[in-house]
Amino acid sequence: MDIFDQQHIWHPYAKVPNPIVAHKVQSADGVCLNLDNGKRVIDGMSSWWSAIHGYNHPVLNKAITKQLAKMSHVMFGGLTHQSAIDLAKTLVAITPDNLTKVFFTDSGSVAVESALKIALQYWHNKGEKNKQKFITIRAGYHGDTFGAMGICDPDNGLHQLFCGVLPQHYFVKSPSTVTMDEALKDLEATLKQHSNAIAAMILEPVVQGAGGMLFYNPQYLSKAKALCEQYQVLFILDEIATGFGRTGELFALEYVNLEPDILCLGKALTGGYMSLGTTLTSDKISSTVGTLMHGPTFMANPLACAVANASIELLLNSPWQDNIARIEKHFYRALSPLKENDKVADVRILGAIGVVEMVDDIDVEKTQNQLIENGVWLRPYGKLLYTMPPFNITDDELSTITNAIKAVI
Ligand SMILES: *Cc1c(COP(=O)(O)O)cnc(C)c1O
C-alpha cells in the first residue's frame, strides 16, 4: 500500500481518500503479480480481460521494444506507419468478410463512440435525419465516456448519476434475464414503434460483462440482426471484452457466423500491454459515411499497434482453443458444485470465464485480502466473484484460483 496513492489518486469507481487501500504491484511475470509486501499472486482477472498471455512475455516485450527503437508515436493525421497497416490487414483477415474498413482509437470506450458516430453519419448522409437514437439490451456495458454511458444499463448504478445529462435511448429486455422469445418480442415491438428514430442496435455478443457477467443464447444475435435488417437499423457488436478467444471462439459472433455492420474491439487486442481500440465496418457503410468526424491524438499508436500484431500472432500460433477448453472444463469441475452452497445464487461458466454469483453483496476488502492470502488476485464486484485468467495458465495455477474461490465462500 502507498499513503500518497490512498490520499491523492482516484482509482476506478472509488473515492479519494480511498477507504479500501490499493495493493501495490512491483512487477508481474507469467500469470503472476508480485506485490510489494512480497506476496506473489495469480492474476485471475487478466487485468480486466486484457492480459491473455500473462505478463512480461518475451515475444511481446521484443515486439514493443523493436517498435520503440524506431518510434514510439507519430500523429496519424497525414502520416501512417507499418505497424498500423499490418494490424489493419490482420483485423480485416480474422473478422467477418464484410468488415473491411478500420478506425483506430486509443481505448475501448472511444471505439464505441466512433461506432455510434459512424451509425449516425451513415443515416444522416442517407437523408434519414431522424435516426439519432440507439437501441440496446438491458444489463449492458459499453464504456465510461458520455456516448457509451448512454447505452449502458440505465439501472445498474455505474452511471445513474448522469441520467439527466445523457441522451435517452431505447432499452429492451435482455436475453440473459428473460427467455429469448420474450426478449425478441420486446425488441420487435420497440423497433416496430420507433425504428424511424433508431440508427443502430448495439450489444455485447453472448457475454454481458461489467453489466452483470451474464451469458445468453447466441441464437438471439441472429434473430436480433434479422429484425434490425427488417426495420432498417444498423447492427453494432461490442466485442471489447469477448474478442480474441475469451468465450471459446476467436470472436463471440462466430457462434452464429454473424456479420455485424460495425464491430468494436479493445482490451485483449494488445495482449494487455497498451490501450488500443478499433472500430471496423463494411464498404457499404464507409462509402456512405464519407469523412468520419473523429481523430484522437494517440490514434493508432505505433507501440500499441506493434504489440497488438505480436499478441494476435502469438494467440493464433498457440493452442488457444485447447487452452480455453481446458480452462472451461476445469471451471465446470471445480466451480459447478458450488451451486449446492446456500450462499451461492448461481454459477456460470463459458470458455475461459468462471462466475460465482453470491446471494449477498461481497465484502470486497475482506474477500480480496483472503484471496491474496490464498495466492490469488480477483476483484469481486457486487454479488459477483469471477475469474477470466490468462489462456496460458497451468492446471495447478487454475486449481489455486478455484481453491481460493472455494475457501473464501
Ligand atoms: C471495457 C469495455 C469497454 C470500454 O473499454 P475501455 O478501454 O475501458 O474504454 C467497452 N465495452 C465493453 C464490452 C467493455 O468490456
PDBQT file of the ligand as one rigid body, heavy atoms in Angstrom, charges set to zero:
ROOT
HETATM    1  C1  LIG A 501     -14.148  -2.432 -21.074  1.00  0.00    +0.000 C 
HETATM    2  C2  LIG A 501     -15.228  -2.320 -22.056  1.00  0.00    +0.000 A 
HETATM    3  C3  LIG A 501     -15.441  -1.126 -22.779  1.00  0.00    +0.000 A 
HETATM    4  C4  LIG A 501     -14.624   0.118 -22.531  1.00  0.00    +0.000 C 
HETATM    5  O1  LIG A 501     -13.286  -0.028 -22.871  1.00  0.00    +0.000 OA
HETATM    6  P1  LIG A 501     -12.190   0.981 -22.209  1.00  0.00    +0.000 P 
HETATM    7  O2  LIG A 501     -10.917   0.579 -22.868  1.00  0.00    +0.000 OA
HETATM    8  O3  LIG A 501     -12.229   0.725 -20.736  1.00  0.00    +0.000 OA
HETATM    9  O4  LIG A 501     -12.609   2.353 -22.555  1.00  0.00    +0.000 OA
HETATM   10  C5  LIG A 501     -16.452  -1.111 -23.717  1.00  0.00    +0.000 A 
HETATM   11  N1  LIG A 501     -17.224  -2.194 -23.944  1.00  0.00    +0.000 NA
HETATM   12  C6  LIG A 501     -17.052  -3.355 -23.280  1.00  0.00    +0.000 A 
HETATM   13  C7  LIG A 501     -17.917  -4.531 -23.595  1.00  0.00    +0.000 C 
HETATM   14  C8  LIG A 501     -16.066  -3.452 -22.300  1.00  0.00    +0.000 A 
HETATM   15  O5  LIG A 501     -15.917  -4.597 -21.619  1.00  0.00    +0.000 OA
ENDROOT
TORSDOF 0
